[in-house]
Amino acid sequence: MNNLQKICVEEGITISESIKKLDEAGEKILLVTRNQRLTGIITDGDVRRWVLRNGSFEEDVNKLMNTNPRIVRKGEAEKAKQMMLKLHLEAIPIVDDNNIPIDIIFLRDMIAPEQRRYEQINVPVIIMAGGKGTRLYPYTNILPKPLMPIGPVTILERIIDSFRKNGCKDFWLILNYKKI
């Protein structure tokens, strides 16, 4: 299954089904289609905002999707890169003249490997992890936000792993709420 098949869904599915598809695809974006034509996109950010608004997971995906997504036509890859950098987008679908998705461009694939290297630094890292987590309530009633899992890894582990890749070894956590 290629990337495009993994991230395409038909209109009419529920938001719950789209979240499962986002998780399976692992790409932070879904292309929503009707009769193979692109009608919108859903990103993981759209889902987070939906959750924060206490939206129902049984609603139709059309309530959540961006119905006016940024797109490029075939042969406009350079335009896509400039658009992604300017608008801070991680991906842009490529569509044909009938608005049918034929590919998707990810910013990570357009950056040369030598540009991806980060300077290794070894400085102490202070992580402020003591908020009340009110935006994720009622989930934070059970677990503090830093210990919430995203897949098999907690948010705190993801943050620490990211800093370790760049050479950091000393970590300090600032705690307040639910510190015990």
MODELLER restraints for C-alpha pairs under 7 A, 6 or more apart:
rsr = mdl.restraints
at = mdl.atoms
rsr.add(forms.Gaussian(group=physical.xy_distance, feature=features.Distance(at['CA:4:A'], at['CA:103:A']), mean=6.17, stdev=0.5))
rsr.add(forms.Gaussian(group=physical.xy_distance, feature=features.Distance(at['CA:4:A'], at['CA:104:A']), mean=6.89, stdev=0.5))
rsr.add(forms.Gaussian(group=physical.xy_distance, feature=features.Distance(at['CA:6:A'], at['CA:25:A']), mean=5.43, stdev=0.5))
rsr.add(forms.Gaussian(group=physical.xy_distance, feature=features.Distance(at['CA:7:A'], at['CA:25:A']), mean=6.02, stdev=0.5))
rsr.add(forms.Gaussian(group=physical.xy_distance, feature=features.Distance(at['CA:7:A'], at['CA:29:A']), mean=6.79, stdev=0.5))
rsr.add(forms.Gaussian(group=physical.xy_distance, feature=features.Distance(at['CA:7:A'], at['CA:30:A']), mean=4.68, stdev=0.5))
rsr.add(forms.Gaussian(group=physical.xy_distance, feature=features.Distance(at['CA:7:A'], at['CA:31:A']), mean=5.92, stdev=0.5))
rsr.add(forms.Gaussian(group=physical.xy_distance, feature=features.Distance(at['CA:8:A'], at['CA:30:A']), mean=5.74, stdev=0.5))
rsr.add(forms.Gaussian(group=physical.xy_distance, feature=features.Distance(at['CA:8:A'], at['CA:31:A']), mean=4.69, stdev=0.5))
rsr.add(forms.Gaussian(group=physical.xy_distance, feature=features.Distance(at['CA:8:A'], at['CA:32:A']), mean=5.91, stdev=0.5))
rsr.add(forms.Gaussian(group=physical.xy_distance, feature=features.Distance(at['CA:8:A'], at['CA:33:A']), mean=6.98, stdev=0.5))
rsr.add(forms.Gaussian(group=physical.xy_distance, feature=features.Distance(at['CA:9:A'], at['CA:30:A']), mean=6.92, stdev=0.5))
rsr.add(forms.Gaussian(group=physical.xy_distance, feature=features.Distance(at['CA:9:A'], at['CA:31:A']), mean=6.21, stdev=0.5))
rsr.add(forms.Gaussian(group=physical.xy_distance, feature=features.Distance(at['CA:9:A'], at['CA:32:A']), mean=5.03, stdev=0.5))
rsr.add(forms.Gaussian(group=physical.xy_distance, feature=features.Distance(at['CA:9:A'], at['CA:33:A']), mean=6.17, stdev=0.5))
rsr.add(forms.Gaussian(group=physical.xy_distance, feature=features.Distance(at['CA:10:A'], at['CA:32:A']), mean=5.57, stdev=0.5))
rsr.add(forms.Gaussian(group=physical.xy_distance, feature=features.Distance(at['CA:10:A'], at['CA:33:A']), mean=4.88, stdev=0.5))
rsr.add(forms.Gaussian(group=physical.xy_distance, feature=features.Distance(at['CA:10:A'], at['CA:34:A']), mean=5.76, stdev=0.5))
rsr.add(forms.Gaussian(group=physical.xy_distance, feature=features.Distance(at['CA:11:A'], at['CA:32:A']), mean=5.95, stdev=0.5))
rsr.add(forms.Gaussian(group=physical.xy_distance, feature=features.Distance(at['CA:11:A'], at['CA:33:A']), mean=5.83, stdev=0.5))
rsr.add(forms.Gaussian(group=physical.xy_distance, feature=features.Distance(at['CA:11:A'], at['CA:34:A']), mean=5.78, stdev=0.5))
rsr.add(forms.Gaussian(group=physical.xy_distance, feature=features.Distance(at['CA:11:A'], at['CA:61:A']), mean=6.66, stdev=0.5))
rsr.add(forms.Gaussian(group=physical.xy_distance, feature=features.Distance(at['CA:11:A'], at['CA:62:A']), mean=6.76, stdev=0.5))
rsr.add(forms.Gaussian(group=physical.xy_distance, feature=features.Distance(at['CA:12:A'], at['CA:60:A']), mean=5.69, stdev=0.5))
rsr.add(forms.Gaussian(group=physical.xy_distance, feature=features.Distance(at['CA:12:A'], at['CA:61:A']), mean=6.25, stdev=0.5))
rsr.add(forms.Gaussian(group=physical.xy_distance, feature=features.Distance(at['CA:13:A'], at['CA:60:A']), mean=5.93, stdev=0.5))
rsr.add(forms.Gaussian(group=physical.xy_distance, feature=features.Distance(at['CA:13:A'], at['CA:61:A']), mean=5.81, stdev=0.5))
rsr.add(forms.Gaussian(group=physical.xy_distance, feature=features.Distance(at['CA:14:A'], at['CA:57:A']), mean=6.71, stdev=0.5))
rsr.add(forms.Gaussian(group=physical.xy_distance, feature=features.Distance(at['CA:14:A'], at['CA:58:A']), mean=5.32, stdev=0.5))
rsr.add(forms.Gaussian(group=physical.xy_distance, feature=features.Distance(at['CA:14:A'], at['CA:59:A']), mean=5.53, stdev=0.5))
rsr.add(forms.Gaussian(group=physical.xy_distance, feature=features.Distance(at['CA:14:A'], at['CA:60:A']), mean=4.62, stdev=0.5))
rsr.add(forms.Gaussian(group=physical.xy_distance, feature=features.Distance(at['CA:14:A'], at['CA:61:A']), mean=5.23, stdev=0.5))
rsr.add(forms.Gaussian(group=physical.xy_distance, feature=features.Distance(at['CA:15:A'], at['CA:57:A']), mean=4.99, stdev=0.5))
rsr.add(forms.Gaussian(group=physical.xy_distance, feature=features.Distance(at['CA:15:A'], at['CA:58:A']), mean=6.00, stdev=0.5))
rsr.add(forms.Gaussian(group=physical.xy_distance, feature=features.Distance(at['CA:15:A'], at['CA:59:A']), mean=5.94, stdev=0.5))
rsr.add(forms.Gaussian(group=physical.xy_distance, feature=features.Distance(at['CA:15:A'], at['CA:60:A']), mean=6.01, stdev=0.5))
rsr.add(forms.Gaussian(group=physical.xy_distance, feature=features.Distance(at['CA:15:A'], at['CA:61:A']), mean=4.88, stdev=0.5))
rsr.add(forms.Gaussian(group=physical.xy_distance, feature=features.Distance(at['CA:16:A'], at['CA:57:A']), mean=4.86, stdev=0.5))
rsr.add(forms.Gaussian(group=physical.xy_distance, feature=features.Distance(at['CA:16:A'], at['CA:58:A']), mean=6.20, stdev=0.5))
rsr.add(forms.Gaussian(group=physical.xy_distance, feature=features.Distance(at['CA:22:A'], at['CA:28:A']), mean=6.29, stdev=0.5))
rsr.add(forms.Gaussian(group=physical.xy_distance, feature=features.Distance(at['CA:22:A'], at['CA:29:A']), mean=6.61, stdev=0.5))
rsr.add(forms.Gaussian(group=physical.xy_distance, feature=features.Distance(at['CA:22:A'], at['CA:30:A']), mean=6.50, stdev=0.5))
rsr.add(forms.Gaussian(group=physical.xy_distance, feature=features.Distance(at['CA:28:A'], at['CA:43:A']), mean=5.45, stdev=0.5))
rsr.add(forms.Gaussian(group=physical.xy_distance, feature=features.Distance(at['CA:28:A'], at['CA:44:A']), mean=5.16, stdev=0.5))
rsr.add(forms.Gaussian(group=physical.xy_distance, feature=features.Distance(at['CA:29:A'], at['CA:41:A']), mean=6.92, stdev=0.5))
rsr.add(forms.Gaussian(group=physical.xy_distance, feature=features.Distance(at['CA:29:A'], at['CA:42:A']), mean=5.60, stdev=0.5))
rsr.add(forms.Gaussian(group=physical.xy_distance, feature=features.Distance(at['CA:29:A'], at['CA:43:A']), mean=4.34, stdev=0.5))
rsr.add(forms.Gaussian(group=physical.xy_distance, feature=features.Distance(at['CA:29:A'], at['CA:44:A']), mean=6.48, stdev=0.5))
rsr.add(forms.Gaussian(group=physical.xy_distance, feature=features.Distance(at['CA:30:A'], at['CA:41:A']), mean=5.55, stdev=0.5))
rsr.add(forms.Gaussian(group=physical.xy_distance, feature=features.Distance(at['CA:30:A'], at['CA:42:A']), mean=5.09, stdev=0.5))
rsr.add(forms.Gaussian(group=physical.xy_distance, feature=features.Distance(at['CA:30:A'], at['CA:43:A']), mean=6.39, stdev=0.5))
rsr.add(forms.Gaussian(group=physical.xy_distance, feature=features.Distance(at['CA:31:A'], at['CA:38:A']), mean=6.75, stdev=0.5))
rsr.add(forms.Gaussian(group=physical.xy_distance, feature=features.Distance(at['CA:31:A'], at['CA:40:A']), mean=6.21, stdev=0.5))
rsr.add(forms.Gaussian(group=physical.xy_distance, feature=features.Distance(at['CA:31:A'], at['CA:41:A']), mean=4.62, stdev=0.5))
rsr.add(forms.Gaussian(group=physical.xy_distance, feature=features.Distance(at['CA:31:A'], at['CA:42:A']), mean=6.62, stdev=0.5))
rsr.add(forms.Gaussian(group=physical.xy_distance, feature=features.Distance(at['CA:32:A'], at['CA:38:A']), mean=5.91, stdev=0.5))
rsr.add(forms.Gaussian(group=physical.xy_distance, feature=features.Distance(at['CA:32:A'], at['CA:39:A']), mean=5.72, stdev=0.5))
rsr.add(forms.Gaussian(group=physical.xy_distance, feature=features.Distance(at['CA:32:A'], at['CA:40:A']), mean=5.04, stdev=0.5))
rsr.add(forms.Gaussian(group=physical.xy_distance, feature=features.Distance(at['CA:32:A'], at['CA:41:A']), mean=5.43, stdev=0.5))
rsr.add(forms.Gaussian(group=physical.xy_distance, feature=features.Distance(at['CA:33:A'], at['CA:39:A']), mean=5.19, stdev=0.5))
rsr.add(forms.Gaussian(group=physical.xy_distance, feature=features.Distance(at['CA:33:A'], at['CA:40:A']), mean=6.93, stdev=0.5))
rsr.add(forms.Gaussian(group=physical.xy_distance, feature=features.Distance(at['CA:36:A'], at['CA:100:A']), mean=5.85, stdev=0.5))
rsr.add(forms.Gaussian(group=physical.xy_distance, feature=features.Distance(at['CA:37:A'], at['CA:99:A']), mean=5.35, stdev=0.5))
rsr.add(forms.Gaussian(group=physical.xy_distance, feature=features.Distance(at['CA:37:A'], at['CA:100:A']), mean=4.42, stdev=0.5))
rsr.add(forms.Gaussian(group=physical.xy_distance, feature=features.Distance(at['CA:37:A'], at['CA:101:A']), mean=6.94, stdev=0.5))
rsr.add(forms.Gaussian(group=physical.xy_distance, feature=features.Distance(at['CA:38:A'], at['CA:99:A']), mean=5.81, stdev=0.5))
rsr.add(forms.Gaussian(group=physical.xy_distance, feature=features.Distance(at['CA:38:A'], at['CA:100:A']), mean=5.73, stdev=0.5))
rsr.add(forms.Gaussian(group=physical.xy_distance, feature=features.Distance(at['CA:38:A'], at['CA:101:A']), mean=6.33, stdev=0.5))
rsr.add(forms.Gaussian(group=physical.xy_distance, feature=features.Distance(at['CA:39:A'], at['CA:67:A']), mean=5.98, stdev=0.5))
rsr.add(forms.Gaussian(group=physical.xy_distance, feature=features.Distance(at['CA:40:A'], at['CA:65:A']), mean=5.76, stdev=0.5))
rsr.add(forms.Gaussian(group=physical.xy_distance, feature=features.Distance(at['CA:40:A'], at['CA:66:A']), mean=5.21, stdev=0.5))
rsr.add(forms.Gaussian(group=physical.xy_distance, feature=features.Distance(at['CA:40:A'], at['CA:67:A']), mean=4.30, stdev=0.5))
rsr.add(forms.Gaussian(group=physical.xy_distance, feature=features.Distance(at['CA:40:A'], at['CA:68:A']), mean=6.32, stdev=0.5))
rsr.add(forms.Gaussian(group=physical.xy_distance, feature=features.Distance(at['CA:40:A'], at['CA:69:A']), mean=6.02, stdev=0.5))
rsr.add(forms.Gaussian(group=physical.xy_distance, feature=features.Distance(at['CA:41:A'], at['CA:65:A']), mean=5.39, stdev=0.5))
rsr.add(forms.Gaussian(group=physical.xy_distance, feature=features.Distance(at['CA:41:A'], at['CA:66:A']), mean=5.30, stdev=0.5))
rsr.add(forms.Gaussian(group=physical.xy_distance, feature=features.Distance(at['CA:41:A'], at['CA:67:A']), mean=6.84, stdev=0.5))
rsr.add(forms.Gaussian(group=physical.xy_distance, feature=features.Distance(at['CA:41:A'], at['CA:69:A']), mean=6.32, stdev=0.5))
rsr.add(forms.Gaussian(group=physical.xy_distance, feature=features.Distance(at['CA:42:A'], at['CA:65:A']), mean=4.90, stdev=0.5))
rsr.add(forms.Gaussian(group=physical.xy_distance, feature=features.Distance(at['CA:42:A'], at['CA:66:A']), mean=6.31, stdev=0.5))
rsr.add(forms.Gaussian(group=physical.xy_distance, feature=features.Distance(at['CA:46:A'], at['CA:64:A']), mean=6.72, stdev=0.5))
rsr.add(forms.Gaussian(group=physical.xy_distance, feature=features.Distance(at['CA:52:A'], at['CA:135:A']), mean=6.30, stdev=0.5))
rsr.add(forms.Gaussian(group=physical.xy_distance, feature=features.Distance(at['CA:52:A'], at['CA:136:A']), mean=6.98, stdev=0.5))
rsr.add(forms.Gaussian(group=physical.xy_distance, feature=features.Distance(at['CA:70:A'], at['CA:92:A']), mean=6.39, stdev=0.5))
rsr.add(forms.Gaussian(group=physical.xy_distance, feature=features.Distance(at['CA:71:A'], at['CA:92:A']), mean=5.66, stdev=0.5))
rsr.add(forms.Gaussian(group=physical.xy_distance, feature=features.Distance(at['CA:71:A'], at['CA:93:A']), mean=5.29, stdev=0.5))
rsr.add(forms.Gaussian(group=physical.xy_distance, feature=features.Distance(at['CA:71:A'], at['CA:94:A']), mean=5.96, stdev=0.5))
rsr.add(forms.Gaussian(group=physical.xy_distance, feature=features.Distance(at['CA:71:A'], at['CA:95:A']), mean=6.97, stdev=0.5))
rsr.add(forms.Gaussian(group=physical.xy_distance, feature=features.Distance(at['CA:72:A'], at['CA:80:A']), mean=6.40, stdev=0.5))
rsr.add(forms.Gaussian(group=physical.xy_distance, feature=features.Distance(at['CA:72:A'], at['CA:93:A']), mean=6.52, stdev=0.5))
rsr.add(forms.Gaussian(group=physical.xy_distance, feature=features.Distance(at['CA:72:A'], at['CA:94:A']), mean=4.99, stdev=0.5))
rsr.add(forms.Gaussian(group=physical.xy_distance, feature=features.Distance(at['CA:72:A'], at['CA:95:A']), mean=6.41, stdev=0.5))
rsr.add(forms.Gaussian(group=physical.xy_distance, feature=features.Distance(at['CA:73:A'], at['CA:94:A']), mean=5.34, stdev=0.5))
rsr.add(forms.Gaussian(group=physical.xy_distance, feature=features.Distance(at['CA:73:A'], at['CA:95:A']), mean=5.24, stdev=0.5))
rsr.add(forms.Gaussian(group=physical.xy_distance, feature=features.Distance(at['CA:73:A'], at['CA:96:A']), mean=5.98, stdev=0.5))
rsr.add(forms.Gaussian(group=physical.xy_distance, feature=features.Distance(at['CA:74:A'], at['CA:94:A']), mean=5.96, stdev=0.5))
rsr.add(forms.Gaussian(group=physical.xy_distance, feature=features.Distance(at['CA:74:A'], at['CA:95:A']), mean=6.44, stdev=0.5))
rsr.add(forms.Gaussian(group=physical.xy_distance, feature=features.Distance(at['CA:74:A'], at['CA:96:A']), mean=6.29, stdev=0.5))
rsr.add(forms.Gaussian(group=physical.xy_distance, feature=features.Distance(at['CA:80:A'], at['CA:92:A']), mean=6.78, stdev=0.5))
rsr.add(forms.Gaussian(group=physical.xy_distance, feature=features.Distance(at['CA:81:A'], at['CA:107:A']), mean=6.75, stdev=0.5))
rsr.add(forms.Gaussian(group=physical.xy_distance, feature=features.Distance(at['CA:84:A'], at['CA:90:A']), mean=6.45, stdev=0.5))
rsr.add(forms.Gaussian(group=physical.xy_distance, feature=features.Distance(at['CA:84:A'], at['CA:107:A']), mean=6.80, stdev=0.5))
rsr.add(forms.Gaussian(group=physical.xy_distance, feature=features.Distance(at['CA:90:A'], at['CA:106:A']), mean=5.79, stdev=0.5))
rsr.add(forms.Gaussian(group=physical.xy_distance, feature=features.Distance(at['CA:90:A'], at['CA:107:A']), mean=5.27, stdev=0.5))
rsr.add(forms.Gaussian(group=physical.xy_distance, feature=features.Distance(at['CA:91:A'], at['CA:104:A']), mean=6.80, stdev=0.5))
rsr.add(forms.Gaussian(group=physical.xy_distance, feature=features.Distance(at['CA:91:A'], at['CA:105:A']), mean=5.47, stdev=0.5))
rsr.add(forms.Gaussian(group=physical.xy_distance, feature=features.Distance(at['CA:91:A'], at['CA:106:A']), mean=4.33, stdev=0.5))
rsr.add(forms.Gaussian(group=physical.xy_distance, feature=features.Distance(at['CA:91:A'], at['CA:107:A']), mean=5.92, stdev=0.5))
rsr.add(forms.Gaussian(group=physical.xy_distance, feature=features.Distance(at['CA:92:A'], at['CA:104:A']), mean=5.75, stdev=0.5))
rsr.add(forms.Gaussian(group=physical.xy_distance, feature=features.Distance(at['CA:92:A'], at['CA:105:A']), mean=5.35, stdev=0.5))
rsr.add(forms.Gaussian(group=physical.xy_distance, feature=features.Distance(at['CA:92:A'], at['CA:106:A']), mean=6.70, stdev=0.5))
rsr.add(forms.Gaussian(group=physical.xy_distance, feature=features.Distance(at['CA:93:A'], at['CA:101:A']), mean=6.46, stdev=0.5))
rsr.add(forms.Gaussian(group=physical.xy_distance, feature=features.Distance(at['CA:93:A'], at['CA:103:A']), mean=6.05, stdev=0.5))
rsr.add(forms.Gaussian(group=physical.xy_distance, feature=features.Distance(at['CA:93:A'], at['CA:104:A']), mean=4.18, stdev=0.5))
rsr.add(forms.Gaussian(group=physical.xy_distance, feature=features.Distance(at['CA:93:A'], at['CA:105:A']), mean=6.19, stdev=0.5))
rsr.add(forms.Gaussian(group=physical.xy_distance, feature=features.Distance(at['CA:94:A'], at['CA:101:A']), mean=5.73, stdev=0.5))
rsr.add(forms.Gaussian(group=physical.xy_distance, feature=features.Distance(at['CA:94:A'], at['CA:102:A']), mean=5.81, stdev=0.5))
rsr.add(forms.Gaussian(group=physical.xy_distance, feature=features.Distance(at['CA:94:A'], at['CA:103:A']), mean=5.09, stdev=0.5))
rsr.add(forms.Gaussian(group=physical.xy_distance, feature=features.Distance(at['CA:94:A'], at['CA:104:A']), mean=5.41, stdev=0.5))
rsr.add(forms.Gaussian(group=physical.xy_distance, feature=features.Distance(at['CA:95:A'], at['CA:101:A']), mean=4.26, stdev=0.5))
rsr.add(forms.Gaussian(group=physical.xy_distance, feature=features.Distance(at['CA:95:A'], at['CA:102:A']), mean=5.41, stdev=0.5))
rsr.add(forms.Gaussian(group=physical.xy_distance, feature=features.Distance(at['CA:96:A'], at['CA:102:A']), mean=6.60, stdev=0.5))
rsr.add(forms.Gaussian(group=physical.xy_distance, feature=features.Distance(at['CA:118:A'], at['CA:166:A']), mean=6.44, stdev=0.5))
rsr.add(forms.Gaussian(group=physical.xy_distance, feature=features.Distance(at['CA:119:A'], at['CA:166:A']), mean=6.73, stdev=0.5))
rsr.add(forms.Gaussian(group=physical.xy_distance, feature=features.Distance(at['CA:120:A'], at['CA:166:A']), mean=4.84, stdev=0.5))
rsr.add(forms.Gaussian(group=physical.xy_distance, feature=features.Distance(at['CA:120:A'], at['CA:167:A']), mean=4.85, stdev=0.5))
rsr.add(forms.Gaussian(group=physical.xy_distance, feature=features.Distance(at['CA:121:A'], at['CA:166:A']), mean=6.07, stdev=0.5))
rsr.add(forms.Gaussian(group=physical.xy_distance, feature=features.Distance(at['CA:121:A'], at['CA:167:A']), mean=4.97, stdev=0.5))
rsr.add(forms.Gaussian(group=physical.xy_distance, feature=features.Distance(at['CA:121:A'], at['CA:168:A']), mean=6.11, stdev=0.5))
rsr.add(forms.Gaussian(group=physical.xy_distance, feature=features.Distance(at['CA:122:A'], at['CA:167:A']), mean=5.17, stdev=0.5))
rsr.add(forms.Gaussian(group=physical.xy_distance, feature=features.Distance(at['CA:122:A'], at['CA:168:A']), mean=4.47, stdev=0.5))
rsr.add(forms.Gaussian(group=physical.xy_distance, feature=features.Distance(at['CA:122:A'], at['CA:169:A']), mean=6.49, stdev=0.5))
rsr.add(forms.Gaussian(group=physical.xy_distance, feature=features.Distance(at['CA:123:A'], at['CA:168:A']), mean=5.72, stdev=0.5))
rsr.add(forms.Gaussian(group=physical.xy_distance, feature=features.Distance(at['CA:124:A'], at['CA:168:A']), mean=6.65, stdev=0.5))
rsr.add(forms.Gaussian(group=physical.xy_distance, feature=features.Distance(at['CA:124:A'], at['CA:169:A']), mean=6.95, stdev=0.5))
rsr.add(forms.Gaussian(group=physical.xy_distance, feature=features.Distance(at['CA:124:A'], at['CA:170:A']), mean=4.76, stdev=0.5))
rsr.add(forms.Gaussian(group=physical.xy_distance, feature=features.Distance(at['CA:124:A'], at['CA:171:A']), mean=5.78, stdev=0.5))
rsr.add(forms.Gaussian(group=physical.xy_distance, feature=features.Distance(at['CA:125:A'], at['CA:170:A']), mean=6.19, stdev=0.5))
rsr.add(forms.Gaussian(group=physical.xy_distance, feature=features.Distance(at['CA:125:A'], at['CA:171:A']), mean=4.82, stdev=0.5))
rsr.add(forms.Gaussian(group=physical.xy_distance, feature=features.Distance(at['CA:125:A'], at['CA:172:A']), mean=6.09, stdev=0.5))
rsr.add(forms.Gaussian(group=physical.xy_distance, feature=features.Distance(at['CA:126:A'], at['CA:171:A']), mean=5.98, stdev=0.5))
rsr.add(forms.Gaussian(group=physical.xy_distance, feature=features.Distance(at['CA:126:A'], at['CA:172:A']), mean=4.72, stdev=0.5))
rsr.add(forms.Gaussian(group=physical.xy_distance, feature=features.Distance(at['CA:126:A'], at['CA:173:A']), mean=5.87, stdev=0.5))
rsr.add(forms.Gaussian(group=physical.xy_distance, feature=features.Distance(at['CA:127:A'], at['CA:172:A']), mean=6.12, stdev=0.5))
rsr.add(forms.Gaussian(group=physical.xy_distance, feature=features.Distance(at['CA:127:A'], at['CA:173:A']), mean=4.88, stdev=0.5))
rsr.add(forms.Gaussian(group=physical.xy_distance, feature=features.Distance(at['CA:127:A'], at['CA:174:A']), mean=6.11, stdev=0.5))
rsr.add(forms.Gaussian(group=physical.xy_distance, feature=features.Distance(at['CA:128:A'], at['CA:173:A']), mean=5.96, stdev=0.5))
rsr.add(forms.Gaussian(group=physical.xy_distance, feature=features.Distance(at['CA:128:A'], at['CA:174:A']), mean=4.79, stdev=0.5))
rsr.add(forms.Gaussian(group=physical.xy_distance, feature=features.Distance(at['CA:128:A'], at['CA:175:A']), mean=6.73, stdev=0.5))
rsr.add(forms.Gaussian(group=physical.xy_distance, feature=features.Distance(at['CA:129:A'], at['CA:146:A']), mean=6.33, stdev=0.5))
rsr.add(forms.Gaussian(group=physical.xy_distance, feature=features.Distance(at['CA:129:A'], at['CA:173:A']), mean=6.33, stdev=0.5))
rsr.add(forms.Gaussian(group=physical.xy_distance, feature=features.Distance(at['CA:129:A'], at['CA:174:A']), mean=5.74, stdev=0.5))
rsr.add(forms.Gaussian(group=physical.xy_distance, feature=features.Distance(at['CA:129:A'], at['CA:175:A']), mean=5.49, stdev=0.5))
rsr.add(forms.Gaussian(group=physical.xy_distance, feature=features.Distance(at['CA:130:A'], at['CA:174:A']), mean=6.20, stdev=0.5))
rsr.add(forms.Gaussian(group=physical.xy_distance, feature=features.Distance(at['CA:130:A'], at['CA:175:A']), mean=4.07, stdev=0.5))
rsr.add(forms.Gaussian(group=physical.xy_distance, feature=features.Distance(at['CA:130:A'], at['CA:176:A']), mean=4.49, stdev=0.5))
rsr.add(forms.Gaussian(group=physical.xy_distance, feature=features.Distance(at['CA:130:A'], at['CA:177:A']), mean=5.13, stdev=0.5))
rsr.add(forms.Gaussian(group=physical.xy_distance, feature=features.Distance(at['CA:131:A'], at['CA:176:A']), mean=6.92, stdev=0.5))
rsr.add(forms.Gaussian(group=physical.xy_distance, feature=features.Distance(at['CA:131:A'], at['CA:177:A']), mean=5.92, stdev=0.5))
rsr.add(forms.Gaussian(group=physical.xy_distance, feature=features.Distance(at['CA:132:A'], at['CA:177:A']), mean=5.89, stdev=0.5))
rsr.add(forms.Gaussian(group=physical.xy_distance, feature=features.Distance(at['CA:133:A'], at['CA:140:A']), mean=5.88, stdev=0.5))
rsr.add(forms.Gaussian(group=physical.xy_distance, feature=features.Distance(at['CA:133:A'], at['CA:144:A']), mean=6.94, stdev=0.5))
rsr.add(forms.Gaussian(group=physical.xy_distance, feature=features.Distance(at['CA:133:A'], at['CA:145:A']), mean=5.90, stdev=0.5))
rsr.add(forms.Gaussian(group=physical.xy_distance, feature=features.Distance(at['CA:146:A'], at['CA:154:A']), mean=6.73, stdev=0.5))
rsr.add(forms.Gaussian(group=physical.xy_distance, feature=features.Distance(at['CA:146:A'], at['CA:155:A']), mean=5.16, stdev=0.5))
rsr.add(forms.Gaussian(group=physical.xy_distance, feature=features.Distance(at['CA:146:A'], at['CA:156:A']), mean=4.84, stdev=0.5))
rsr.add(forms.Gaussian(group=physical.xy_distance, feature=features.Distance(at['CA:147:A'], at['CA:154:A']), mean=5.23, stdev=0.5))
rsr.add(forms.Gaussian(group=physical.xy_distance, feature=features.Distance(at['CA:147:A'], at['CA:155:A']), mean=6.08, stdev=0.5))
rsr.add(forms.Gaussian(group=physical.xy_distance, feature=features.Distance(at['CA:147:A'], at['CA:156:A']), mean=6.24, stdev=0.5))
rsr.add(forms.Gaussian(group=physical.xy_distance, feature=features.Distance(at['CA:148:A'], at['CA:154:A']), mean=5.26, stdev=0.5))
rsr.add(forms.Gaussian(group=physical.xy_distance, feature=features.Distance(at['CA:148:A'], at['CA:155:A']), mean=5.94, stdev=0.5))
rsr.add(forms.Gaussian(group=physical.xy_distance, feature=features.Distance(at['CA:149:A'], at['CA:155:A']), mean=6.11, stdev=0.5))
